[in-house]
Amino acid sequence: MRRWAPVAVVGGLLAWTALATPLSVAIGEYFAYYDPQSDPERLEFHRDLAAHVYTAGHWLGQLVAALAGAWLVARSGAYRPATIGRAVLAGGVLGLVTGTVAIAAGIRPMRANGYPSVAPDPTMLSEPAVRWCLLASFVCFPLWAVMGAAIGGLMRRGGLIVSAAAVLCQPVTLLLLVGAVAPPSSHPVAVSLIADVGVTALLMPAILLAWATLATAAATVVSRRRTG
């Protein structure tokens, strides 16, 4: 892979995140509280909309994080603890930058869409449920990077493809009950499920952590056998 390719991929992700806000508004309106009538229902609609607007680019970002983890292993030629550490750092930075761009791009649309008139804070950034949702989604970035690194360590070839498939399969395994069978990601349907559950939203990264731990342990064993 050419040296400029990672920069181009990350740049494309951030551009998409900034430009995808109208799409996120449409998705949020589709998944938000159906036919709100009272002010509490309108406030719930506005909160659900915020969860989608502020997670714009997160699903694609987690795909990039998984690919970054697999790429780091392929680039180093071996699965090492230092490589896992680099994957965590890369995923964390990617999540922070993507999240910052999404929030910066989403504040103005939140004041113009939904029902800002019924919200004490039209941006909904002070809403605890929205904050928990954002935190849960952010934590998934470094975890997906670790997953990608583990997949890269388990496979001599095709780590990038399998890492991408692991993230892209999420539209079929989005419900949290089903998510225990496959690593969850911040797909819009998953976001709609955790938008109003508060701290319980952390169940999503908790499931992913379990999968990342198992994958890391397996990759470590396989790597030792190869070098032993």
Rosetta silent file (secondary structure, phi, psi, omega in degrees, C-alpha in Angstrom):
SEQUENCE: MRRWAPVAVVGGLLAWTALATPLSVAIGEYFAYYDPQSDPERLEFHRDLAAHVYTAGHWLGQLVAALAGAWLVARSGAYRPATIGRAVLAGGVLGLVTGTVAIAAGIRPMRANGYPSVAPDPTMLSEPAVRWCLLASFVCFPLWAVMGAAIGGLMRRGGLIVSAAAVLCQPVTLLLLVGAVAPPSSHPVAVSLIADVGVTALLMPAILLAWATLATAAATVVSRRRTG
SCORE:     score description
SCORE:     0.000 S_00000001
   1 L     0.000  133.275 -179.858    0.000    0.000    0.000 S_00000001
   2 L   -67.495  153.244 -175.085    1.346    3.415   -0.925 S_00000001
   3 L   -63.161  -30.533 -177.533    2.211    5.800    1.899 S_00000001
   4 H   -79.942  -12.106 -175.260   -0.398    8.347    0.851 S_00000001
   5 H   -62.316  -47.279  178.348   -3.212    5.774    0.870 S_00000001
   6 H   -59.083  -38.858  179.130   -3.941    5.904    4.660 S_00000001
   7 H   -64.516  -40.989  179.472   -4.024    9.706    4.520 S_00000001
   8 H   -65.225  -39.957 -179.908   -6.408    9.582    1.568 S_00000001
   9 H   -65.389  -46.277 -179.692   -8.684    7.086    3.337 S_00000001
  10 H   -66.312  -41.279  177.704   -8.836    9.133    6.546 S_00000001
  11 H   -61.288  -40.843  177.036   -9.322   12.350    4.574 S_00000001
  12 H   -64.445  -38.927  177.957  -12.179   10.740    2.664 S_00000001
  13 H   -61.778  -46.262 -177.923  -13.752    9.560    5.921 S_00000001
  14 H   -68.171  -37.342  176.583  -13.648   13.037    7.447 S_00000001
  15 H   -64.137  -43.861  177.670  -15.004   14.624    4.267 S_00000001
  16 H   -61.139  -43.705 -179.793  -17.844   12.104    4.203 S_00000001
  17 H   -59.480  -42.640 -178.831  -18.566   12.738    7.887 S_00000001
  18 H   -70.265  -35.017 -174.912  -18.807   16.478    7.315 S_00000001
  19 H   -90.818  -12.924 -174.237  -20.934   16.165    4.173 S_00000001
  20 L   -87.972    3.803 -177.684  -23.207   13.338    5.344 S_00000001
  21 H   -56.768  -45.934  177.637  -25.120   15.432    7.895 S_00000001
  22 H   -57.587  -39.009  177.536  -28.218   15.869    5.647 S_00000001
  23 H   -65.172  -40.823  178.876  -28.309   12.095    5.164 S_00000001
  24 H   -65.263  -35.551  175.908  -27.972   11.575    8.921 S_00000001
  25 H   -62.340  -44.945  179.956  -30.851   13.998    9.504 S_00000001
  26 H   -64.101  -41.847  178.391  -33.017   11.973    7.113 S_00000001
  27 H   -65.477  -42.530  179.300  -32.000    8.705    8.772 S_00000001
  28 H   -62.233  -41.090  178.539  -32.616   10.185   12.213 S_00000001
  29 H   -65.929  -31.705  179.330  -36.075   11.392   11.237 S_00000001
  30 H   -70.826  -40.347 -175.875  -36.853    7.908    9.905 S_00000001
  31 H   -91.166  -12.240 -175.282  -35.789    6.111   13.093 S_00000001
  32 L   -70.598  175.410 -178.073  -36.936    8.747   15.599 S_00000001
  33 L   -49.513  127.856 -174.729  -40.120    8.636   17.689 S_00000001
  34 L   -75.943  127.759  173.022  -43.043    7.936   15.352 S_00000001
  35 L    49.816   61.278  179.711  -45.658   10.677   14.922 S_00000001
  36 L   -66.446  135.618 -178.796  -44.851   12.806   18.021 S_00000001
  37 L  -115.454  -48.457 -178.338  -47.860   14.745   19.325 S_00000001
  38 L   -89.758  167.294  178.357  -47.031   16.053   22.788 S_00000001
  39 H   -61.550  -41.842  176.321  -43.998   18.083   23.805 S_00000001
  40 H   -59.739  -37.729  178.674  -42.380   15.111   25.618 S_00000001
  41 H   -69.227  -38.237  177.047  -42.773   13.040   22.444 S_00000001
  42 H   -66.362  -37.030  176.975  -41.336   15.860   20.341 S_00000001
  43 H   -64.714  -39.136  177.291  -38.411   16.122   22.740 S_00000001
  44 H   -64.140  -41.370  176.640  -37.830   12.380   22.372 S_00000001
  45 H   -58.658  -46.352 -178.039  -37.909   12.785   18.585 S_00000001
  46 H   -64.641  -37.695  177.687  -35.343   15.595   18.818 S_00000001
  47 H   -65.735  -44.825  178.802  -33.109   13.488   21.075 S_00000001
  48 H   -62.922  -38.419  177.794  -33.232   10.512   18.711 S_00000001
  49 H   -61.580  -42.423 -179.600  -32.408   12.812   15.809 S_00000001
  50 H   -61.335  -39.316 -178.962  -29.372   14.115   17.692 S_00000001
  51 H   -60.202  -37.428 -179.906  -28.047   10.601   18.255 S_00000001
  52 H   -79.017  -40.013 -179.138  -27.972   10.000   14.503 S_00000001
  53 H   -63.334  -42.795 -175.645  -26.687   13.417   13.501 S_00000001
  54 L   -82.674   -6.176  173.258  -23.770   13.280   15.939 S_00000001
  55 L  -107.289   18.405  175.634  -22.788    9.730   14.947 S_00000001
  56 L   -56.689  132.142  178.387  -22.526   10.613   11.250 S_00000001
  57 L    82.626   -5.638 -175.632  -19.562    8.768    9.800 S_00000001
  58 H   -68.568  -42.410 -178.476  -19.127    6.502   12.831 S_00000001
  59 H   -64.764  -46.415  176.383  -20.017    3.245   11.096 S_00000001
  60 H   -63.239  -37.717  178.895  -17.700    4.009    8.179 S_00000001
  61 H   -63.389  -38.298  177.986  -15.108    5.225   10.685 S_00000001
  62 H   -70.391  -30.889  172.670  -15.210    1.940   12.569 S_00000001
  63 H   -63.509  -44.887  177.797  -14.739    0.121    9.271 S_00000001
  64 H   -63.263  -38.403  178.547  -11.644    2.245    8.645 S_00000001
  65 H   -62.427  -43.278  178.364  -10.454    1.524   12.205 S_00000001
  66 H   -63.276  -42.317  178.060  -10.759   -2.238   11.626 S_00000001
  67 H   -64.871  -36.235  178.602   -8.889   -1.929    8.337 S_00000001
  68 H   -63.608  -42.126  178.167   -6.219    0.150   10.071 S_00000001
  69 H   -61.687  -45.635  178.692   -5.677   -2.584   12.651 S_00000001
  70 H   -64.985  -38.548  179.965   -5.322   -5.271    9.979 S_00000001
  71 H   -65.919  -38.825  179.406   -3.057   -3.019    7.919 S_00000001
  72 H   -62.418  -38.453  177.954   -0.740   -2.361   10.874 S_00000001
  73 H   -68.392  -44.926  179.523   -0.232   -6.102   11.334 S_00000001
  74 H   -62.626  -37.260 -178.396    0.357   -6.650    7.613 S_00000001
  75 H   -70.059  -39.714 -179.211    2.802   -3.733    7.539 S_00000001
  76 H   -78.890  -21.412  178.913    4.815   -4.943   10.538 S_00000001
  77 L    82.978    0.650 -179.633    4.815   -8.519    9.284 S_00000001
  78 L  -157.655  157.872  178.842    3.976   -9.952   12.691 S_00000001
  79 L   -98.094  105.813 -175.977    1.343   -9.798   15.420 S_00000001
  80 L  -125.754  157.867  175.897    3.025   -8.166   18.431 S_00000001
  81 H   -55.797  -37.317  179.651    1.828   -6.384   21.599 S_00000001
  82 H   -63.147  -36.822  178.694    3.327   -3.163   20.238 S_00000001
  83 H   -66.315  -37.915  177.410    1.207   -3.520   17.108 S_00000001
  84 H   -63.018  -42.026  178.205   -1.912   -3.957   19.243 S_00000001
  85 H   -61.125  -41.279  177.776   -0.999   -0.772   21.113 S_00000001
  86 H   -65.092  -36.126  178.618   -0.626    1.123   17.837 S_00000001
  87 H   -64.816  -43.300  177.928   -4.008   -0.184   16.732 S_00000001
  88 H   -60.419  -45.231 -179.563   -5.656    1.083   19.939 S_00000001
  89 H   -63.539  -45.602 -179.792   -4.018    4.478   19.482 S_00000001
  90 H   -61.907  -44.466  179.234   -4.991    4.689   15.814 S_00000001
  91 H   -63.987  -41.084  179.564   -8.583    3.700   16.556 S_00000001
  92 H   -64.023  -44.845  179.088   -8.850    6.157   19.430 S_00000001
  93 H   -65.192  -42.185  179.257   -7.502    9.069   17.394 S_00000001
  94 H   -60.953  -43.092  178.919   -9.713    8.151   14.453 S_00000001
  95 H   -65.029  -41.129 -179.232  -12.780    8.053   16.708 S_00000001
  96 H   -64.876  -45.253 -178.257  -11.916   11.371   18.343 S_00000001
  97 H   -68.844  -44.682  179.460  -11.365   13.184   15.051 S_00000001
  98 H   -62.190  -44.172  179.687  -14.417   11.651   13.358 S_00000001
  99 H   -62.732  -39.746  179.371  -16.593   12.423   16.379 S_00000001
 100 H   -64.069  -43.859  179.166  -15.375   16.019   16.536 S_00000001
 101 H   -64.069  -42.385 -179.056  -16.131   16.585   12.845 S_00000001
 102 H   -63.082  -42.300 -179.797  -19.582   15.008   13.179 S_00000001
 103 H   -68.213  -44.626 -179.857  -20.511   17.180   16.167 S_00000001
 104 H   -60.599  -39.524 -179.812  -19.156   20.358   14.581 S_00000001
 105 H   -76.700  -21.172 -172.655  -21.122   19.658   11.391 S_00000001
 106 H   -94.528  -17.064 -175.612  -24.254   18.630   13.281 S_00000001
 107 H   -60.458  -47.940 -178.395  -24.830   21.504   15.716 S_00000001
 108 H   -64.310  -46.829  176.907  -26.384   23.846   13.148 S_00000001
 109 H   -60.143  -31.683  178.656  -28.716   21.198   11.619 S_00000001
 110 H   -67.246  -28.920  177.681  -29.906   20.276   15.116 S_00000001
 111 H   -79.126  -15.081 -175.128  -31.002   23.877   15.620 S_00000001
 112 H  -109.709  -15.604 -176.298  -32.885   23.824   12.315 S_00000001
 113 L  -119.051  172.371  179.375  -34.460   20.344   12.247 S_00000001
 114 L    69.045 -135.247 -178.927  -36.623   18.241   14.502 S_00000001
 115 L  -131.287   66.211 -178.316  -38.276   20.113   17.370 S_00000001
 116 H   -64.094  -21.381 -177.100  -35.641   22.480   18.804 S_00000001
 117 H   -68.100  -22.392 -177.906  -38.360   24.713   20.276 S_00000001
 118 H   -97.770   -1.485 -175.664  -39.267   22.121   22.937 S_00000001
 119 L  -101.237  129.038  174.823  -35.669   21.352   23.956 S_00000001
 120 L   -56.427  -35.348  176.066  -33.914   23.276   26.754 S_00000001
 121 L  -122.868   99.832 -176.377  -30.750   22.644   24.733 S_00000001
 122 L   -57.049  -29.295  179.816  -31.624   22.533   20.987 S_00000001
 123 L   -75.661  -20.653 -179.937  -28.256   20.927   20.194 S_00000001
 124 L    65.291   13.656  178.507  -29.009   18.126   22.706 S_00000001
 125 L   -72.439  -17.258  176.867  -25.305   17.889   23.581 S_00000001
 126 L   -92.169   -2.017 -179.084  -26.211   18.267   27.257 S_00000001
 127 L   -76.339  121.137 -177.422  -28.700   15.369   27.066 S_00000001
 128 H   -56.127  -41.345 -178.129  -27.303   12.391   29.067 S_00000001
 129 H   -62.555  -39.208  178.257  -28.802    9.775   26.740 S_00000001
 130 H   -66.657  -40.535  179.595  -27.119   11.390   23.722 S_00000001
 131 H   -63.923  -43.175  178.117  -23.812   11.566   25.578 S_00000001
 132 H   -63.377  -38.990  178.521  -23.946    7.882   26.534 S_00000001
 133 H   -62.133  -45.042  179.744  -24.745    7.007   22.939 S_00000001
 134 H   -65.225  -40.827  179.096  -21.766    9.012   21.686 S_00000001
 135 H   -63.362  -45.051  179.619  -19.461    7.484   24.297 S_00000001
 136 H   -60.271  -42.125 -179.505  -20.554    3.949   23.409 S_00000001
 137 H   -68.223  -40.273 -179.679  -19.974    4.639   19.732 S_00000001
 138 H   -63.156  -42.546 -178.287  -16.584    6.253   20.342 S_00000001
 139 H   -61.590  -27.499 -179.513  -15.310    3.305   22.397 S_00000001
 140 H   -66.933  -22.332 -178.599  -16.076    1.023   19.462 S_00000001
 141 H   -62.666  -58.537  178.952  -13.377    2.721   17.344 S_00000001
 142 H   -64.731  -30.671  178.844  -10.290    1.414   19.215 S_00000001
 143 H   -67.381  -38.829  176.842  -12.038   -1.913   19.837 S_00000001
 144 H   -68.591  -32.502  175.703  -12.635   -2.379   16.121 S_00000001
 145 H   -63.995  -40.909  177.178   -8.990   -1.506   15.481 S_00000001
 146 H   -65.045  -40.946  176.824   -8.000   -4.253   17.924 S_00000001
 147 H   -60.275  -45.031  179.507  -10.404   -6.635   16.176 S_00000001
 148 H   -61.855  -41.208  178.224   -8.863   -5.793   12.818 S_00000001
 149 H   -63.909  -40.981  179.347   -5.367   -6.375   14.197 S_00000001
 150 H   -65.071  -41.523  177.446   -6.427   -9.736   15.637 S_00000001
 151 H   -62.899  -41.073  176.929   -7.977  -10.786   12.330 S_00000001
 152 H   -63.298  -34.026  178.034   -4.772   -9.738   10.602 S_00000001
 153 H   -74.118  -28.481 -179.642   -2.805  -11.828   13.097 S_00000001
 154 H   -79.301  -28.030 -173.589   -4.993  -14.874   12.560 S_00000001
 155 L  -114.678  133.798  176.110   -4.831  -14.800    8.774 S_00000001
 156 L   -72.494  -33.136  178.708   -1.735  -14.839    6.610 S_00000001
 157 L  -137.656  153.924  174.676   -3.749  -13.320    3.770 S_00000001
 158 L    82.699   13.270 -179.566   -7.071  -11.579    3.439 S_00000001
 159 H   -60.897  -39.163  179.643   -7.038   -9.803    6.800 S_00000001
 160 H   -65.358  -42.125 -178.546   -8.308   -6.565    5.282 S_00000001
 161 H   -66.171  -45.372 -178.831  -11.156   -8.300    3.480 S_00000001
 162 H   -67.433  -38.130  177.317  -12.273  -10.287    6.530 S_00000001
 163 H   -61.599  -43.169  177.818  -12.036   -7.203    8.766 S_00000001
 164 H   -63.664  -42.061 -179.592  -14.241   -5.283    6.350 S_00000001
 165 H   -63.614  -36.301 -179.276  -16.714   -8.171    6.187 S_00000001
 166 H   -62.873  -36.169  178.127  -16.904   -8.309   10.003 S_00000001
 167 H   -79.554  -43.325 -174.923  -18.059   -4.671   10.113 S_00000001
 168 H   -69.914  -17.541  178.965  -20.254   -4.766    7.028 S_00000001
 169 L   -74.300   -8.719 -173.715  -22.199   -7.789    8.300 S_00000001
 170 H   -61.832  -29.985  175.716  -23.717   -5.618   11.018 S_00000001
 171 H   -57.496  -20.801  179.180  -26.895   -4.660    9.110 S_00000001
 172 H   -92.435  -18.356 -174.824  -27.884   -8.301    9.553 S_00000001
 173 L  -128.297   52.065 -171.632  -26.891   -8.501   13.240 S_00000001
 174 L   -88.534  -33.187 -178.961  -27.950   -5.137   14.607 S_00000001
 175 L   -61.999  139.263 -175.817  -30.256   -5.995   17.491 S_00000001
 176 H   -60.887  -32.041  178.022  -28.306   -6.080   20.738 S_00000001
 177 H   -66.240  -37.126  176.899  -29.669   -9.557   21.510 S_00000001
 178 H   -79.519  -25.786 -178.789  -28.297  -10.755   18.185 S_00000001
 179 H   -61.632  -18.419  176.483  -25.217   -8.599   18.673 S_00000001
 180 L   -69.399  -17.328 -177.951  -23.938  -11.108   21.211 S_00000001
 181 L   -94.588  -16.008  178.814  -23.405  -13.475   18.286 S_00000001
 182 L  -146.943  145.097 -178.708  -21.450  -10.970   16.166 S_00000001
 183 L   -58.686  126.216 -178.770  -19.365   -7.902   17.058 S_00000001
 184 L   -77.984  159.243  174.493  -21.624   -4.808   17.029 S_00000001
 185 L  -140.109  174.167 -176.391  -20.854   -1.532   15.289 S_00000001
 186 L   -88.239   52.254  172.214  -22.456    1.913   15.179 S_00000001
 187 L   -66.729  149.654 -178.714  -24.742    1.236   12.257 S_00000001
 188 H   -51.141  -35.767  178.926  -27.756    3.618   12.209 S_00000001
 189 H   -68.108  -39.355  177.618  -30.103    0.845   13.360 S_00000001
 190 H   -63.938  -40.589  177.787  -27.813    0.084   16.296 S_00000001
 191 H   -60.996  -40.935 -179.820  -27.701    3.793   17.139 S_00000001
 192 H   -63.723  -27.730 -179.349  -31.498    3.917   17.110 S_00000001
 193 H   -77.949  -28.384 -175.866  -31.548    1.078   19.670 S_00000001
 194 H  -106.890    3.553 -174.659  -29.204    2.771   22.146 S_00000001
 195 L   -62.671  -27.339 -174.221  -30.301    6.389   21.632 S_00000001
 196 L  -126.409   18.337 -175.275  -32.504    6.426   24.737 S_00000001
 197 L   -99.817   -0.199  177.207  -31.136    3.690   27.006 S_00000001
 198 H    67.555 -137.126 -175.505  -28.593    5.792   28.905 S_00000001
 199 H   -62.161  -21.743  178.701  -25.648    3.947   30.448 S_00000001
 200 H   -63.394  -16.427  176.303  -27.032    0.676   29.055 S_00000001
 201 H   -58.905  -24.945 -179.406  -25.698    1.865   25.687 S_00000001
 202 H   -68.915   -6.678  174.549  -22.315    0.660   26.906 S_00000001
 203 H   -61.516  -32.707 -178.994  -23.579   -2.877   26.351 S_00000001
 204 H   -63.022  -54.563  176.695  -22.630   -2.407   22.702 S_00000001
 205 H   -67.921  -24.615  177.554  -18.894   -1.806   23.282 S_00000001
 206 H   -64.314  -41.936  176.857  -18.974   -4.390   26.097 S_00000001
 207 H   -64.746  -42.840  179.106  -20.012   -7.074   23.596 S_00000001
 208 H   -64.901  -36.601  176.936  -17.374   -5.856   21.159 S_00000001
 209 H   -61.139  -41.993  178.518  -14.775   -5.916   23.951 S_00000001
 210 H   -61.404  -44.147  178.598  -15.567   -9.574   24.614 S_00000001
 211 H   -65.559  -42.152  179.919  -15.131  -10.390   20.945 S_00000001
 212 H   -64.057  -36.752  178.693  -11.923   -8.355   20.709 S_00000001
 213 H   -65.463  -45.591  179.161  -10.533  -10.146   23.777 S_00000001
 214 H   -63.825  -43.565 -179.356  -11.280  -13.570   22.314 S_00000001
 215 H   -65.392  -39.601  179.036   -9.850  -12.619   18.927 S_00000001
 216 H   -64.876  -42.937  178.462   -6.714  -11.152   20.524 S_00000001
 217 H   -62.278  -43.714  179.367   -6.156  -14.286   22.600 S_00000001
 218 H   -64.649  -43.034 -179.697   -6.581  -16.510   19.545 S_00000001
 219 H   -65.716  -34.977  178.567   -4.260  -14.352   17.431 S_00000001
 220 H   -65.222  -44.056  178.768   -1.635  -14.392   20.192 S_00000001
 221 H   -62.662  -47.041 -179.704   -1.702  -18.198   20.367 S_00000001
 222 H   -62.209  -40.890 -179.431   -1.501  -18.551   16.592 S_00000001
 223 H   -64.608  -40.136  179.707    1.348  -16.026   16.392 S_00000001
 224 H   -66.985  -36.661  178.663    3.377  -17.875   19.051 S_00000001
 225 H   -67.444  -35.481  179.550    2.918  -21.176   17.262 S_00000001
 226 H   -68.723  -36.278 -176.667    4.116  -19.694   14.010 S_00000001
 227 H   -94.161   -9.160 -175.915    7.245  -18.240   15.598 S_00000001
 228 L   -78.184    0.000    0.000    7.816  -21.093   18.059 S_00000001
